[in-house]
């Protein structure tokens, strides 16, 4: 699982820190500020890309919390059934993952447009960024295939195990109300209720464990993809912005 300390050290945060230092060099101690030449920095472009990358960071950080939501975030069942809560988490997760994908794509499309205005090797730049966009779709494909079917075709995304749990819960409630409660054989009712309770709890737990695992696995994949993407883009990106890595400048001295 991606922990907080790991996300703090992520290349995305390092890039955002570079943006802050190049737009506000006075924030650095004198011994560091003297090592950083900000004269070539394109402040307006840095501000634009700081917004785009901050949007990615915000959306990414939201998705990282879902393994905890799936594992722990359930209100008292007297207010909201745990099955309903997990259903809410799954739909929210798919929506937030889709938002993150879109934020990454917007960043890449914007960067492609800006880089091809000045680059001598426009075709290479365009092909390189397009490959990044294609890879983005590949990374998010398995996460979002259910989300897109739901949005575009009006089909409700259904988790099979959660559906079993929901059906058992609905049946339990139904048999406690007229006219069905009076139709049940009282000698067989305890057996039926126990069977339905077991089906509800076991199906819920299977779904819960799977979504915790899915979120953790996706955290690793998405975080690794973001790191690799930014690492590959950073040389051309920084050259375009007229900046360098503050960390590397300090280490090299």
N, C-alpha and C positions, 0 to 999 in steps of 0.2 A: 504494500500500500504506500502511496506517495504521502510522506509526512510533511508537516509544516516547514521543518527545517530544510527539507529537500526542495520545496517549492521556492523558498526564500533564496536559495542558491541557484535557481534555474537561470539559464541564459536570458530569458525574457526579462527578468528583474534586473539583471546586469545591464541590459540595453537601456531599459527605462532609467536606470541610475545614471548612465552616461548622458542621456538626454538632459537630465536635471543639472548635471555638472557643467555641460557645455552651454546651457542657457542661463545658468546662474553660477558662474565660476567663483563668485565671492563666498559661496557656501563651503568651499574647500579651505583647509588649512593652508597657510602661505607656502609651506614646503612642497605641498602637492599642487597648488594652483600654478606655481611657477613652471611646473613640468608640462602643463596642458595649454597648448596653443589653440585658442578659440577664435582666432581671427578669420578663419575660413568657414566657420560653421554657418549653415543656412538656417537661421533661427525660425523662420516661418515654416519651413518644411519639417524641421524637428518638432515643432509644436503640433503640426498636422499629424505626424506619425506617432507622436506621443499619445494623442487621442485614440488613434486606431489601435495601437498596441495595448493601451490601457483598457480599451473595450474587450480585447481578447483576454487580457489578464483577468478582468472581472468575470467574464463568462466562464473561463477555465476554472477559476477558483470556486465558482458555484457548482460545477460538475464534480469537483473533488470532494464535496461534502456529502454526496449521495450514498457512499458506502456506509457512512455513519447514520444517515436518515434511514436507510434500509435496515440497518442492524438495531437501531435504538430509538428512533423518533416515533413513538406511538403514544397518543393521549389515552386517558382512562377509557376503557371500553364502555363505560356507562354513558359516554358522550359520543364517541366515534368508534365503530368496530375496527379492530386491527386490520381486517381484510380491506375495508374501505380506505384506511390510511395507506396501506401498501399499494393499493391501486392508484391512489393519488400520487405517491412517490414515483411510481413507474412512469406515469404520464408526464409528470413534471420533469423527470430526468430526460426523457426522450425530447421534450421541448427545449430544455436547456442545452442539450448536446447539439441539437439542430441550430440553436442560436450561436453556439461556439463555432460550429463549422462555417456558418455564414459570416461571422466576424473575421475569421481567418481568410476566407475567400475575398471579402471586401478589401482587406489589407493587401493581398497579393494582386488583385486587379488594379488597385490604385498604384501600387509600386510598379507594376508593369507599364502602366500608362506614363508614369513620370520618368522611369529609366529610359524608355524608348524615345523620349523627347531629346535626350542628350547623348545617348550611347552611340558609338560608332558601329558596334556590332548589334544592331537592333534585332535582327533575326535570332541571334543566339540568346539575347536577353529574353525575348518573347518566348522562345522555346523552353528556356530554363524555368521561367515563372509558370508557364502553362503546365509543365511537368509537376511543379509544386501544387498547383490547383488540382490536377488529376490525382496526385497522391493523397491530397486532402479528402477527396471523395472516397478513395479507397479505404482510408483509415476509418472514416465515419460510416461506411456503407452498412456494415452489419449492425451497428447501433441504431441506425435510422430507418432501416427498411420497413419496420412496423409503423413508425411515425409518419412516413410519407404516404403509406397506404391509407392511414387514418385521415390525414389532412386532405389528400387529393381525391379520394374516392368515397369519403364519408363512412368508411368502415371503422368501427371501434376496435382499437387494439385490445386483444384479449390474451391474457396469460392463462394457459390451460390449467395449471394447478390452482391459481387464484379463482378461476371459474368453478372448479370443483368445490373449493371452500365456500364460495358465494352460494352455490346451489344447495349445499348442505345447510348453510345458515338460513337461507330462505325457507327451506323445508322445515327446519326446527321451529321457526317463528310461526309458520303456517299451521303446524299441528298443535300449537298452543292456543289457537283462536277458533271461534265458531265458523262454520259448522264442523270443521275437520276434527277438532279435539273430541267431540262427542262420538265421532265415528270410529275412533281407534279402540282396538281391544286393549283394555287397561293392563292385561297381563303381558302383552307384547310391547307396550309402549316404552318401558325402560330399556329394553333391548334395542329398539329402533333409535331412541334418543342417544344412547351410548354409541351406537354405530355412526350416527350422523356427527356427533361431537368429535369422535375420533377422526373421521374423514375431514372435517373442517380444520381441526388443529394440525393434522399431519400434512394436508395439502398446503396450508398456509406456511408452515415451516419449510417445506421443500421450496416453495416460491421465494420465500425470504432469503434463504441461504443462497439460492441461485443468483438473486439480484445483488446481494452483497458481493459475491464472487465476480459477477459480471462488471459491477462498478469498479472494483479494485483492478481487474484486468484491463478495463478500458482506461483507467487512470494512468497506468503504466504505459500503455500504447500511445495515448494522446500526448502525455508529457514528453515521452521520448521523441515522438514525431515533431512536436513543437521545437524541441531542443535542436534536432537535426536540421529542420527547415531553417531556423534562424541562424544556425552555424554556417550553413551553406550560403545564405543570403547576405550575411553581415559584411563581407569585404566590399561588395558592390554597393550595398545599402549605405555603409559608412562613407565610402568615397563620394557617393551622391550627396550625402548630407554635409560633407566636409568635416567629419569628426573622426576620432580614433577611440579605441578602448582605453578608458582611464586606468583601469586595472593593469593592462599590459604596459602602458606608459610608465606607471609607477614601478612595476616589477623590473622593467628594463634598465632603470636608472641605478 
